[in-house]
Amino acid sequence: MKQSRSMSRWGAQRCTTALRMFLRFLIANDLCRAGLLGAIPVIAHWRLAALPRYLPPEDIERIIDSCKPSSTTGKRDRAILLLLARLGLRAGDIVHMRLQDIDWKGAWIHVAGKGRRQTRLPLSQEVGQAIVTYVQHQPAASTDALFLRSRAPFRGFRSHATVSVIVASAMRRAGIKRPSRGAAHLLRHSIATSMLRHGASLQEISTLLRHRSIETTEIYAKVDVRGLQQIAQPWPEVRSC
């Protein structure tokens, strides 16, 4: 288990799971004592232990502005980035989005999130105009998908990984260090963090991000340093004997 110190938590968990399965096999065949199974330690995990990764607002704007406005691909990518950065959509939401999901008259956008739960989110002038600009220059295609591939055959994205690639490419153009994975989700974390620092409640953030439970949103409270400073207790003085 010494090697697990250099592994990620998920890697260490996979290692211990595989080792337990192997020992169960040996025990079932009377090749080792049953008591050895209890010698495998449990990988420690505390709820909300990690900090959400996020980018400051100025970096978000640089990422959005990195899209080339003169190209169809640039118009498409800008609309996608705005949906992610302003509405906190998931990459999967972008993949499944259809043109008929937008209520132009009411200024709403209908999103089918996890479990295909339908949610209605407000459509701002900025985001709506970016979508219109892209649709006006969108290549003809036999699909109702809103966002299409940039090369023929023109069809919708196959998976959310395509959206992450678009975000990662924009970050590279903007000169911003991109994460090894989850580039699209980084924008979702960023809007939640920005809202919290501008006084939004956890319930308001939970509503925008469409969390099923407020407990999922609680992780963002850890990045509100100003708020945490107000409730932090002074460190007790150490008195020498």
N, C-alpha and C positions, 0 to 999 in steps of 0.2 A: 504493500500500500504506500510505500515511500514515493513511488512515481506519481501518485495522485496529487501530491503537493504542487506539481508543475502543470497539472491539468486544469481545465475549466470545471466548474461545478457539474455541468451536464456530462462531461467526459468521465469524471470520477464516478458519477452515479451509474453510468453505463458499465463501467468497469466492475463496480461492486455487484451490480445486478447479474452480470455474466458469471462472476465468481460464485455467487449464491446458487445459481442454477447448476453450475458444475458440481458444487458440493452436494446439492440435493441428489444429483445423479449418482455420485459416489456413495452417499448414505443409503439410497434405495437399493444399491447392489452390494451393500455390506462391505464396502471397500474403505470406509473411514467412520469414525465415531460421529454420532449425531450432534454432540456438543460443539463440534467445530463450527457449525453454522452460526452460532452466536458470537464467534470471535471476529466476524466481519463487521467493522464499524459502520454506523449510519452516517451518511454525508450530511453535515449540518446545513440547514436552510431556514432562514428567517423571513417571514412575510414582509414585503416592502423594504427589503434590505438594500436593494440597488437604487441608485439615483437615476431618474429618467434623463436621457441625453437630449439636449436641445441646442438651438442656435439663437443668438441674439437677433432682434428685429432687423438690424442693418445687414446682417449676412443673408437673411431671408430675401430681402429686397435685391441684393446683388445676384442671388440665384435666379430670381424671376426675371431680372433685367438682362440676364445672360443669353436669353433666347433671341434668335435672329428674327426680327419682325418682318423681314421681306420674304421669308420662305414659308411654305405651308407647314413644314415640320416645326419651324420656330413658333408659328401661331398655335399649332396643336400643343406643343410642349408648354407654352406660356399658360394656356387655358388649364392644362392639367396641374401645373404647379400652383396656380391660384386656387384651384379647388382643394388641393391638399393643404396649402398654407393658410387660406382664409376660412375654410369650412371644416378643416380637420378630417377630411375623408381618408379612408383606407385605400390602399392600392387596389384591393378587390372591388371597391365601389366604383373606381374609374373603369375597370375592365367591364363591369356589368351595366354601365350607364348607357341609356338609350336616349335619342333625341326627344322622344315623347315623355320622358321623365321630367322635362322642364315645363313648368307652367309660366309662360312668358307674361300673360296678363296679370296673374296674381303675384309674380316675382317669387316663385317657390321652385325648389328642385326636390324631387322625390328620390330617395335613396333606399335601396334594399340592402341592409347591412347583414351582420351575422345572423344566420337562421332565416334569412330572407325577410326580416322584419322591415316593414315599410316605415320610413320616417320622412317628414317634410322639413326642409331647411330653407332659410331665407336666401334668396339670390340677390346679391348686391349688384349695383350698376357695373362695377369693375369686372366682376367675374362673368356676368351676363354678356357684357360687350366682348370680352375675350373669346367666349364660346361662339358668339355670332360671327366674329371676325374669322375664326377658324372654319366654321360651317360654310361660310360664303366661298371659301377657297378649297373646300374639301373635295378630294377626287371622287368621281362617281363610283359607287360600289353597290353590290346586291346584298346589303346587310343593313340592319337598323342600329348597329352599334354607333355610338356617338364618336368615339375616337378610333381611328384606323391606323393601320401600319403605313409607314412612309413609302414603302415600295410595293409594287404589284406582286402577287394579287392583293388588292386593297380589301382588307377584312379587319375585324376587331382583334384586339390583343388576345393571345392565347392564355396568358397567365399574368398574375400580379408582378412577376419578376420583371416583365417589360417596363412597368411603371417605375420600379426601383432603378432600372438602368437609365431611364430618362432623367430621374432626379440626380443620380450619381454623375451623369454626364454634365448636367447643369452646374453641379457643385464644382466639378473639375474646371469648367470654363470660368467660373467665378473665383477660382483660386482658393476654394475652401476645402479643408481636409474632410474627406468623406469617410463614413464608417465602413467597416468590412462587410456589414450586412445591415439591412433595414433602413436604407436611405430614405425611402418614402415615408416610413413611420417617424423619422426624425422630424419632419415638418409637422406632423400631428402632435408630437410632444412639444414642439416649439410654440405652437399657438396656445396650447393649454398653459404653458409656463408664462407666456406673455399676458394672457388673460388674468391669471392669478396675481401677477405683479401690478396689474392695473385695477385691482380691487374686485374682480369677479369672485363669486363664491364657488365652492366646490360643486354645489348643486347645479349652477349655471354651466360650469365646465363639463360636468357629467352629461347634461342635456345635449350640449353641442357634440360631444364625442360619442354620444349614444351608448354610454356604459349601462349595462343592465343593473349594476349595483354601484352605489356611491363609494363602496369600499375599494373598487378598482381605481377611482379617481383620487383616493387619499394619498397616493404616492407623490402627487404633485405638491402636496403641502410641504414636502421635505426641501423643495427648492425655493420656498418663500423665506429667505433668510431674514428679511426685515420683520416679518411677522413672528418668526421663531425667536428673534432677539427680544421681542416684547414680553414673551412668556418665560424666557430662560431665567433660571435662578442664579444668583451670584455664587461663585465658587467659594466654599467655606475656607476660612483662613486656617493655615496649619500652624498650630502653636507648639513651640518646643517645650519639652518637659523641664 
